[in-house]
Amino acid sequence: MLYITRHGQTDWNLVRRYQGETEIPLNDTGREQAEKIREGLADVVFDRVISSPRKRAVKTAMIITGLSENEIEKNQSLTEASLGDWEARYEEAIASELGEAYDVWKSYAGLIAPPNGESLFHVMARLYEFVEEWLEDARKKNILVIAHQGTNAAILMLITGRVSREAAKEFRRKNAQVDIIDADTRKIVETRAFDAKASPESERVTLFDESGQPQGQVEDTVAE
């Protein structure tokens, strides 16, 4: 099985500040979320752990698995889409500056690149060969991938073959959500949310039915 998770919360997530490729560490809530994933997936033995090289992703991987940083496989292609001129800016300031144009851009859920940045199409292009290799490996192994909101949406579009604005919106995940993928069918078996304030049993939610079709949409958050 292939497990794909977004890293835990950071302070920039809280204030809706675009972090993209910027190195921002997990905050206390983010570390607690990673601990909740560890508890919730305690019965899974991961044969391979692959992370974005960003510290917030690597730390999430370390907490979930108990591995040292050197034991985690880091893949540069898992870095978040570059946000170009919007890197480190507050979403509120960009929205105020651009008005309706920003709302239109946001409605495409990352499929249109910000100024001097990357779109999810760029991310899919750099990830395609890796995703296919991970899926093949996940036919016989449990593989954990830890990355970012935009990156993970790109991975899910590649896996399911659903590349559209609607899919890009549906595949946006909150911090510490985990998608469980059946590598043989390329379907999302389950999506689990881990709330730092909840018990492991109460965190379990299914956002997709058995056919892999969405049953609901995750509330939008700032890409990072």
C-alpha positions as CSV (number, residue, x, y, z in Angstrom):
1,M,0.0,0.0,0.0
2,L,1.1,3.6,-0.6
3,Y,0.5,6.1,2.2
4,I,0.6,9.8,1.3
5,T,0.5,12.5,4.0
6,R,0.9,16.2,4.2
7,H,3.2,17.5,6.9
8,G,2.0,18.8,10.2
9,Q,1.0,22.4,10.8
10,T,3.4,25.4,10.8
11,D,3.0,28.9,12.1
12,W,2.7,30.2,8.6
13,N,-0.2,27.8,7.9
14,L,-2.0,29.5,10.8
15,V,-1.6,33.0,9.5
16,R,-2.1,32.0,5.8
17,R,1.3,33.0,4.7
18,Y,2.6,31.3,1.5
19,Q,5.7,29.2,2.4
20,G,6.2,27.1,-0.7
21,E,10.0,26.4,-0.8
22,T,10.7,28.4,2.3
23,E,12.0,26.4,5.3
24,I,9.5,26.8,8.1
25,P,9.5,24.3,11.0
26,L,6.5,22.5,12.5
27,N,4.8,24.3,15.4
28,D,3.6,22.5,18.6
29,T,0.3,21.5,16.9
30,G,2.1,20.2,13.9
31,R,4.3,17.9,16.1
32,E,1.2,16.7,17.9
33,Q,-0.5,16.0,14.6
34,A,2.5,13.9,13.6
35,E,2.3,12.0,16.9
36,K,-1.4,11.3,16.2
37,I,-0.5,9.8,12.8
38,R,2.1,7.6,14.5
39,E,-0.6,6.4,16.9
40,G,-3.2,5.9,14.2
41,L,-0.9,4.0,11.9
42,A,0.9,2.0,14.7
43,D,-0.1,-1.3,13.1
44,V,1.6,-0.4,9.8
45,V,5.2,-1.4,9.3
46,F,6.7,0.9,6.6
47,D,9.3,-0.7,4.4
48,R,10.3,2.6,2.8
49,V,9.8,6.2,3.9
50,I,10.2,9.0,1.4
51,S,10.0,12.7,2.2
52,S,10.3,16.2,0.8
53,P,13.7,17.6,1.9
54,R,11.9,20.5,3.6
55,K,12.4,20.3,7.4
56,R,8.7,20.4,8.2
57,A,8.1,17.3,6.1
58,V,11.3,15.5,7.3
59,K,10.3,16.2,10.9
60,T,6.8,14.9,10.3
61,A,8.3,11.7,8.9
62,M,10.7,11.3,11.8
63,I,7.9,11.6,14.4
64,I,5.6,9.2,12.5
65,T,8.2,6.5,12.0
66,G,10.7,7.0,14.8
67,L,13.5,7.0,12.1
68,S,16.5,9.3,12.2
69,E,16.8,12.0,9.6
70,N,19.6,10.0,7.8
71,E,17.3,6.9,7.6
72,I,14.6,8.8,5.6
73,E,14.8,8.9,1.8
74,K,14.6,12.5,0.6
75,N,13.4,13.3,-2.8
76,Q,13.8,16.8,-4.2
77,S,10.9,16.3,-6.6
78,L,8.6,16.3,-3.5
79,T,9.2,19.9,-2.7
80,E,6.2,22.2,-2.9
81,A,5.5,24.1,-6.1
82,S,7.5,27.2,-6.2
83,L,5.3,30.2,-5.4
84,G,7.6,32.6,-7.2
85,D,6.8,36.3,-6.5
86,W,4.3,35.2,-3.8
87,E,6.7,33.3,-1.7
88,A,6.6,34.4,2.0
89,R,3.7,36.8,1.3
90,Y,0.4,36.8,3.2
91,E,-2.6,35.6,1.2
92,E,-4.6,38.5,2.5
93,A,-2.2,41.0,1.0
94,I,-2.1,39.3,-2.4
95,A,-5.9,39.1,-2.5
96,S,-6.2,42.8,-1.6
97,E,-3.7,43.7,-4.2
98,L,-5.2,41.6,-7.1
99,G,-8.9,41.6,-6.2
100,E,-11.1,39.5,-8.4
101,A,-8.0,38.3,-10.4
102,Y,-6.8,36.5,-7.3
103,D,-10.1,34.8,-6.8
104,V,-10.0,33.5,-10.4
105,W,-6.4,32.2,-9.9
106,K,-7.4,30.5,-6.7
107,S,-10.4,28.8,-8.3
108,Y,-7.9,26.8,-10.5
109,A,-6.4,25.3,-7.3
110,G,-2.8,25.5,-8.4
111,L,-3.2,24.5,-12.1
112,I,-2.2,28.1,-13.1
113,A,1.3,29.1,-11.9
114,P,1.7,32.3,-9.7
115,P,4.0,34.9,-11.2
116,N,7.5,33.4,-11.7
117,G,6.3,30.2,-9.9
118,E,5.2,26.7,-10.8
119,S,1.8,25.2,-11.5
120,L,0.8,21.7,-10.5
121,F,1.5,20.7,-14.1
122,H,5.2,21.5,-13.5
123,V,5.0,19.4,-10.3
124,M,3.4,16.5,-12.0
125,A,6.1,16.5,-14.7
126,R,8.9,16.3,-12.2
127,L,7.1,13.6,-10.1
128,Y,5.7,11.3,-12.8
129,E,8.5,8.7,-13.0
130,F,8.9,8.6,-9.3
131,V,5.2,8.1,-8.7
132,E,5.2,5.2,-11.1
133,E,8.2,3.6,-9.4
134,W,6.6,4.1,-5.9
135,L,3.3,2.5,-7.1
136,E,5.2,-0.6,-8.4
137,D,7.1,-0.9,-5.2
138,A,3.9,-0.5,-3.1
139,R,2.4,-3.6,-4.7
140,K,4.5,-5.6,-2.2
141,K,5.5,-3.1,0.4
142,N,4.1,-0.4,2.6
143,I,5.5,3.0,1.5
144,L,5.1,6.3,3.2
145,V,5.4,9.6,1.3
146,I,5.4,12.9,3.2
147,A,5.2,16.1,1.3
148,H,3.0,19.2,0.8
149,Q,-0.5,20.3,-0.1
150,G,0.2,21.1,-3.8
151,T,2.7,18.3,-4.2
152,N,0.3,15.7,-2.8
153,A,-2.5,16.9,-5.0
154,A,-0.3,16.5,-8.0
155,I,0.6,12.9,-6.9
156,L,-3.1,12.0,-6.4
157,M,-3.9,13.3,-9.9
158,L,-1.1,11.3,-11.4
159,I,-2.2,8.1,-9.5
160,T,-5.9,8.4,-10.3
161,G,-5.6,9.9,-13.8
162,R,-8.0,12.6,-12.9
163,V,-6.3,15.8,-14.0
164,S,-8.8,18.7,-13.8
165,R,-9.7,21.8,-11.8
166,E,-12.3,19.8,-9.9
167,A,-9.8,17.1,-9.1
168,A,-7.1,19.6,-8.0
169,K,-9.7,21.1,-5.6
170,E,-10.8,17.7,-4.2
171,F,-7.3,16.5,-3.6
172,R,-6.2,19.5,-1.5
173,R,-5.5,18.2,2.0
174,K,-5.3,19.8,5.4
175,N,-2.2,19.3,7.5
176,A,-1.6,15.7,8.6
177,Q,-4.2,14.1,6.4
178,V,-3.3,10.7,5.1
179,D,-4.4,9.1,1.8
180,I,-4.1,5.3,1.6
181,I,-3.7,4.1,-2.0
182,D,-4.2,0.6,-3.4
183,A,-1.2,0.3,-5.8
184,D,-2.9,-2.4,-7.9
185,T,-6.1,-0.5,-8.6
186,R,-4.6,3.1,-8.3
187,K,-7.6,4.0,-6.1
188,I,-7.8,5.9,-2.9
189,V,-9.0,3.4,-0.4
190,E,-9.3,5.8,2.5
191,T,-8.4,9.3,3.5
192,R,-7.8,9.8,7.3
193,A,-7.6,13.1,9.2
194,F,-5.6,13.4,12.4
195,D,-6.7,16.1,14.8
196,A,-4.1,16.9,17.5
197,K,-6.9,17.3,20.0
198,A,-8.8,14.2,19.2
199,S,-8.4,10.5,20.1
200,P,-7.0,8.2,17.4
201,E,-10.3,6.4,17.0
202,S,-12.3,9.6,16.5
203,E,-10.0,10.9,13.8
204,R,-10.9,8.3,11.2
205,V,-12.9,9.8,8.3
206,T,-13.5,8.5,4.8
207,L,-13.7,11.1,2.2
208,F,-13.9,8.6,-0.7
209,D,-16.2,5.7,-1.3
210,E,-15.1,2.2,-2.4
211,S,-15.0,3.2,-6.1
212,G,-12.6,6.0,-5.3
213,Q,-15.1,8.8,-5.9
214,P,-15.1,11.8,-3.6
215,Q,-17.8,12.0,-0.9
216,G,-16.9,15.5,0.2
217,Q,-14.4,18.3,-0.3
218,V,-11.7,19.4,2.1
219,E,-11.9,23.1,3.1
220,D,-9.3,25.0,1.1
221,T,-6.1,26.2,2.8
222,V,-3.1,28.1,1.6
223,A,-0.8,26.0,-0.6
224,E,2.5,25.1,0.9
